[in-house]
Amino acid sequence: MEQFVTSLNNVLWSTPVIYGCLAIGLFFSILTRFLQVRHLKDMVMLMFQGKSSEAGVSSFQALSLALSGRVGTGNIAGVATAIAFGGPGAVFWMWAVAFIGASSAFIESTLAQIYKVKQDGQYRGGPAYYIEKGTGMKWYGILFAIAALVAMSILMPGVQSNSIALGIDNAFGVSPTVTAVGLVIILAFIIFGGVKRIAGVAQFVVPFMALGYIILALIIIAMNISELPGVIALIFKSAFALDSAFGGIVGLAVSWGVKRGIYSNEAGQGTGPHAAAAAEVSHPAKQGLVQAFSVYIDTLFVCSATAFMILFTGMYNTEGPGGSFIISNLPGVEAGPGFTQAAIETVLPGFGAGFVAVALFFFAFTTIMAYYYIAETNIAYLTRGKNGKWAMLALKLVLLGATFYGSVKQASLAWALGDAGLGIMVWLNLIAILILAKPALVALKDYEAQKKQGVDPVFDPVKLGIKNADYWEKEYKKDESQVS
């Protein structure tokens, strides 16, 4: 089984695919004239605008929900792995991926808003919806929905719960089975409360966990501040083969940095748009910009916090192509949370293992919450016009079962299955957003034009020639006086 899944991943996550993700992000950056720089102020301001409604959540809640999916074990284990196999230069390439990927996140999230629907009193949207409405290929939408459903409810939860169980076992000696039971009980309480409860938990937990983690990183940086010039120089020199020690693995630095950056920030993967569609906004580009900023938060802030803790303290190993170590400061410690634990221990003895276990719990648990929301949205898509009550109940039970199973099973298979599930979604979504980029670009141009006029942008798909944006057409006709 594991051999088959590994072979599948070698295709799904092959080098051409990795660099294809990067190329698509660069393509969208050029088409949008690097909105990730031009509209940085708007990204920040829009986060705190807008309120929730009976049908939707606020921009900040949608951002928190998307971030709960983006900020996961990849921010701790993934960064350490990138440094272990790509050297410090991999960190630069993670930053590059975040910068470029922000434009992909804008395109997919804006599309989710354009083609969202009001279904059973709630906003629903995401790749399955925009694929069907934008391309007219219903079969393609169904294919994505099935892939997302399998990935998010069966394959992916185990990756996160496995990390939680291992971290708690290492730090506190609690059996994975006990952890699994506790996880399932807390998760059941939240997901049986519906989208509003999930978004409510996310908006409080996600900022708290991210800020706490970043503050600890800043403390470690401050206590090792003399290392700052050296670490920054090492990252940049290693990224461009200018460092004597790491010059021979610059290809691995690029590969691992891009791979782990994409895995962590999820730009273009089709996960973020589900949360984006739930936001109550007056123009799709608004939430597109907010979701673009979520990529920055994930990689430039949270991933950088991990990288700096590890590099400032020197608590890492880097393996060369032949299996010999270029750097071996932690003999016998595998790439993963152990690097971060050791880094914290150098500054706060006796605190590292416990802190990383708690951080992993919050990061991974909120990610499982986001997986449930994504899976629920795709169930809603597949059961439109039918009574989906039993399907939703089955989904909850399956996801809780996968969470329990992942907690007590071998980590390598959990990660391999997770990579496969995500890889299928990435392929389907990247092709879709390449086909459908035009409506998102038109929406951006319209947003910018209205901002220049000094008005609060309001979306009118009819005026812009965008078809099948049914929700917006009906809202526009209902409240035409609000449209400028």
Beta strands, then each sheet from edge to edge (+ up, - down):
strand 1: 117-119
strand 2: 122-124
strand 3: 317-319
strand 4: 325-328
sheet 1: 1+ 2-
sheet 2: 3+ 4-
end
